[in-house]
Amino acid sequence: MTENILESKEEKFYIENVLVENIAKKYGTPSYIYSKKIILENYLNFKSQFNDIDHLICFAVKSNPNIAILNLLAKNGAGFDIVSGGELQRVIAAKADPKNVVFSGVGKSKEDIELAIKHDILTFNVESEAELFRIQSIAKRLSKVVGISIRVNPDVDPKTHPYISTGLKDNKFGIDEQNAISMYKIANALDSIEIKGIDCHIGSQITELRPFEDSIKKLLVMIDHLKSIDISIKHIDIGGGIGIQYSDEVPPTFSDYAKTVKNILKGRNLKIIFEPGRALIGKAGILITEVEYIKNSSDKNFIIINAAMNDLMRPALYGAFHEIINLSSSDSDQKHYDIVGPVCETGDFLGKDRLLSAEEGNILAVLDAGAYGMSMSSNYNSRLKASEILVDGDKLYLIRNRDTFADLINGEQLLP
Ligand code: LLP
């Protein structure tokens, strides 16, 4: 199980050996703070479950694309799951090896495909027949033979939020089992394509093992079928999706997940690829923010903070819950508050109906914000994107500067 990122000693909160309020003083708010120790613990714990089998962990870059974090994982042997040329550029900037990259996504552009082919990535997770032909034609022009897997949509309900469920037949992702077999036959006949694997990713924040089990079993049936027609599959990519605990969910432990997966794959000579994001980085990061105002009205009390939906979109977009705690001491009475940002939308909240004692100037921490926090942030309302800081023991590293006003209008032009 992941340790808590915040450690409290004598009513003060620390990340590793650093007092979090001091990080706020030094770098300002809102800021994302990550613990190197927890990132590595999560990654190495996950990896250690699969020591006895051929595997590659391809960290889902979209969950947290900061190049310092990608570099840390790459140095420890991670590969990467990307969904755009931009993510590939980040992997390269992080000094990671593109040969350990798998490229997923339904809308890969010609430019992105060409970039990925030129960098000899491990495999494209192909999501349509049109994409397969596009890859073949670009590969041929570049005189390359390119590795592919077909992303199968196994029609399994991951029992998660509908916006992050990807393996149901109504979703835009992947190819149903029957059509996938036909596509393998087509791919087999294309001279610039080498069939490497089979892939699926059924959704995110999955807290049960059953959907993983069901989808892997479906893929194995397909692998056997393909073998009977002389198409050999070298790796099985089972995607990411393992959930974390934000409130009272009970996600599977890495060990239970590994037991289930290894049990199904026992006796198979297959390399296994994973694409975890959230499970490695989610609990390794927090968002710190300062209380701007307390606003009490007859019906509702609000804590207005200097972070907003543009910094952490998950509550506004999915109604997601993130625990929020006050890191400063406050003598004011505890009350139920909605914790809201300065953005001009009613959907701009980070927490609802939270019992807290807080006053102006206090520093609050929004927990479990390491995944899909900074990566989904925007400049909406012309707000400056937050800084990111990595804690390593008693050292602090600024791994992303807060935006400046110059960043905000960078590239914009007045009319002549
Ligand atoms: N592989 C593929 C092809 C994916 O699309 C994703 C996530 C992952 C791996 C990693 O999934 P994870 O292990 O992190 O669950 N913004 C949403 C989550 C969207 C996930 C999109 N795909 C959120 O904040 O909950």
Residues whose N, C-alpha, C, O or C-beta is under 5 A from the ligand:
A	BS01	LLP	A60 S63 D81 S104 I164 H201 G203 S204 Q205 G239 G240 G241 I242 E275 P276 G277 R278 A279 R314 Y372
